[in-house]
Amino acid sequence: MKLLLLQIEDYMLPCLNKSLFGFDCMGCGIQRSLHLLFHGEFIAAFYMYPAIYPLIGLFAVIGINIFKKIKYFNKIITILAIVTVATIMVSFTIKTLIN
């Protein structure tokens, strides 16, 4: 099983922005974060890409709304989208300043 996990990580897509321009984009780390999340490493997934949990919440609400209409769907989506974008921007800024 360990051999299979290493192979999956070897086939992750490289960041085009980092390859072309030499610096991370705001989405760098999301693949590895999902990989860590699927393997139960929840804290490591957060450290890899802090916006992973707001993104999961956003997509979960959208998915639930497809099958069962949520009363305040637009307000919930707006709040989750703002939290997600803010998390992405703050974590990207911090990562950029540290590096």
C-alpha positions in Angstrom: 0.0 0.0 0.0 2.9 2.4 0.8 4.3 1.9 -2.7 0.9 2.9 -4.2 0.8 6.1 -2.1 4.3 7.1 -3.3 3.3 6.6 -6.9 0.2 8.8 -6.5 2.4 11.6 -5.1 4.8 11.2 -8.0 2.0 12.0 -10.4 0.8 15.2 -8.9 0.6 18.1 -11.3 3.4 20.7 -10.9 2.4 24.3 -10.4 2.5 26.0 -13.8 3.0 29.4 -12.2 6.0 28.2 -10.1 7.4 26.4 -13.2 7.2 29.5 -15.4 7.8 32.4 -13.0 9.6 30.8 -10.1 7.1 31.7 -7.3 4.1 30.0 -5.7 0.6 30.8 -6.7 -2.4 31.0 -4.3 -3.4 27.4 -5.1 0.0 25.9 -4.4 -0.3 23.1 -1.9 -3.9 22.1 -2.5 -3.1 18.8 -4.1 -0.7 17.7 -1.3 -3.2 19.0 1.2 -5.9 16.8 -0.2 -3.5 13.9 -0.3 -2.7 14.4 3.4 -6.4 14.8 4.2 -7.3 11.6 2.5 -4.7 9.8 4.6 -6.0 11.2 7.9 -3.3 13.8 8.5 -5.7 16.7 9.2 -3.3 19.1 10.9 -0.6 18.5 8.3 -3.3 19.2 5.6 -4.1 22.5 7.3 -0.5 23.5 7.5 0.0 22.6 3.8 -3.0 24.6 2.6 -5.0 26.4 5.3 -8.0 27.1 3.0 -8.7 23.4 2.6 -11.3 23.3 5.3 -13.3 26.4 4.1 -13.2 25.0 0.6 -14.5 21.7 1.8 -17.3 23.5 3.6 -18.1 25.6 0.5 -18.3 22.6 -1.7 -20.3 20.6 0.9 -23.0 23.3 1.1 -23.2 23.5 -2.7 -23.5 19.7 -2.9 -26.1 19.5 -0.2 -28.1 22.3 -1.8 -28.4 20.2 -5.0 -30.3 17.5 -3.3 -32.0 19.4 -0.5 -32.6 23.2 -0.9 -31.1 25.2 2.0 -33.2 28.1 3.2 -30.4 30.8 3.4 -28.2 29.3 0.7 -27.1 32.6 -0.8 -26.1 34.0 2.5 -24.3 30.9 3.5 -22.4 30.7 0.2 -21.5 34.3 0.4 -20.1 34.0 3.9 -18.2 30.8 3.1 -16.8 32.3 -0.1 -15.6 35.4 1.8 -14.0 33.2 4.4 -12.4 31.0 1.8 -10.9 33.9 -0.3 -9.7 35.7 2.9 -8.0 32.5 4.1 -6.4 32.0 0.7 -5.1 35.6 0.6 -3.9 35.7 4.2 -2.1 32.4 4.0 -0.5 33.3 0.6 0.6 36.6 2.0 2.1 35.0 5.1 3.8 32.3 3.0 5.2 34.9 0.7 6.6 37.1 3.5 8.2 34.1 5.3 9.9 32.9 2.1 
